[in-house]
């Protein structure tokens, strides 16, 4: 079994390619920490686009997405960015879950993706 690790670190790896799938870790904002949920979501989706491209995939091949929000009251705000990003007719299975806290202050959205290559 071969695992191709993209962005391997001491604690975790950004993504792992195994066979014909790529598994992304939970992505949080990098540039938009402390920003609005819309800004954080856009930041995260840009990172996901970059990682999927590195793995030889793209957003049309996403199988499953899990989204964590610190406040479900921001669900519609997150969806405004998500809906502009996804390709109509090629949307993934998705769950959005309320999370009391994420890993650090100023983070209000986390997205985890599994995609085909």
C-alpha positions as CSV (number, residue, x, y, z in Angstrom):
1,X,0.0,0.0,0.0
2,X,1.5,3.3,-1.1
3,X,0.6,6.6,0.6
4,X,1.7,9.8,-1.0
5,X,1.8,12.5,1.7
6,X,1.3,16.1,0.7
7,X,2.5,18.6,3.3
8,X,3.6,16.1,5.9
9,X,4.3,17.6,9.2
10,X,5.3,16.5,12.7
11,X,1.7,16.3,13.9
12,X,-0.4,15.8,10.7
13,X,-0.3,15.8,6.9
14,X,-2.3,18.2,4.8
15,X,-3.5,15.4,2.4
16,X,-2.8,11.8,1.6
17,X,-3.2,10.2,-1.8
18,X,-4.0,6.6,-1.7
19,X,-5.0,4.7,-4.8
20,X,-7.5,6.8,-6.7
21,X,-8.5,9.0,-3.8
22,X,-7.2,12.0,-1.9
23,X,-8.0,12.6,1.7
24,X,-7.6,16.1,3.1
25,X,-7.2,17.0,6.7
26,X,-9.5,19.5,8.3
27,X,-8.6,22.9,6.7
28,X,-9.0,26.2,8.6
29,X,-8.3,29.7,7.6
30,X,-4.7,30.8,7.2
31,X,-5.0,34.4,5.9
32,X,-8.5,35.1,7.3
33,X,-8.1,34.0,10.9
34,X,-10.4,36.2,13.0
35,X,-12.3,37.3,9.8
36,X,-15.9,36.8,9.0
37,X,-17.2,33.3,8.3
38,X,-17.4,34.2,4.6
39,X,-13.8,35.3,4.5
40,X,-12.6,32.2,6.4
41,X,-14.7,29.9,4.1
42,X,-13.2,31.6,1.0
43,X,-9.7,31.2,2.4
44,X,-10.3,27.5,3.2
45,X,-11.8,26.8,-0.2
46,X,-8.8,28.4,-2.0
47,X,-6.4,26.1,0.1
48,X,-8.6,23.1,-0.9
49,X,-8.4,24.0,-4.6
50,X,-4.5,24.2,-4.3
51,X,-4.2,20.9,-2.5
52,X,-6.6,19.1,-4.8
53,X,-4.6,20.4,-7.8
54,X,-1.3,19.1,-6.2
55,X,-3.0,15.7,-5.9
56,X,-4.2,15.7,-9.5
57,X,-7.8,16.4,-8.6
58,X,-10.3,19.3,-8.5
59,X,-13.5,20.3,-6.8
60,X,-15.7,18.5,-9.4
61,X,-14.2,15.2,-8.0
62,X,-15.0,15.8,-4.3
63,X,-16.9,12.8,-2.9
64,X,-17.5,14.0,0.6
65,X,-17.2,17.2,2.6
66,X,-17.6,17.8,6.3
67,X,-17.9,21.3,7.6
68,X,-17.6,22.4,11.2
69,X,-19.0,25.8,12.3
70,X,-18.6,27.3,15.8
71,X,-22.0,28.9,15.3
72,X,-24.8,27.4,13.2
73,X,-26.2,30.9,13.0
74,X,-23.4,31.5,10.4
75,X,-24.5,28.5,8.2
76,X,-26.2,30.7,5.6
77,X,-23.1,33.0,5.4
78,X,-20.8,30.0,4.9
79,X,-23.2,28.7,2.2
80,X,-23.1,31.9,0.2
81,X,-19.4,31.3,-0.4
82,X,-19.7,27.5,-0.8
83,X,-22.6,27.8,-3.3
84,X,-20.5,30.1,-5.5
85,X,-17.5,27.7,-5.3
86,X,-19.1,24.4,-6.1
87,X,-19.9,23.4,-9.7
88,X,-23.7,23.0,-10.2
89,X,-24.6,19.3,-10.8
90,X,-21.2,18.2,-9.4
91,X,-21.8,18.9,-5.7
92,X,-20.4,16.4,-3.1
93,X,-22.1,14.7,-0.3
94,X,-21.9,17.1,2.6
95,X,-22.5,17.5,6.3
96,X,-22.4,20.7,8.3
97,X,-21.9,20.3,12.0
98,X,-22.0,22.7,15.0
99,X,-18.8,22.6,16.9
100,X,-18.4,24.4,20.3
101,X,-14.8,25.3,19.6
102,X,-12.2,24.7,16.9
103,X,-8.4,24.4,17.4
104,X,-7.6,28.1,18.0
105,X,-9.2,31.4,18.7
106,X,-10.4,33.2,15.6
107,X,-11.3,30.0,13.8
108,X,-15.0,29.6,13.1
109,X,-15.0,27.2,10.1
110,X,-13.2,23.9,9.4
111,X,-13.6,21.8,6.2
112,X,-12.5,18.3,5.5
113,X,-12.6,16.8,2.0
114,X,-12.3,13.3,0.4
115,X,-12.0,13.3,-3.4
116,X,-11.4,11.1,-6.4
117,X,-8.4,11.6,-8.6
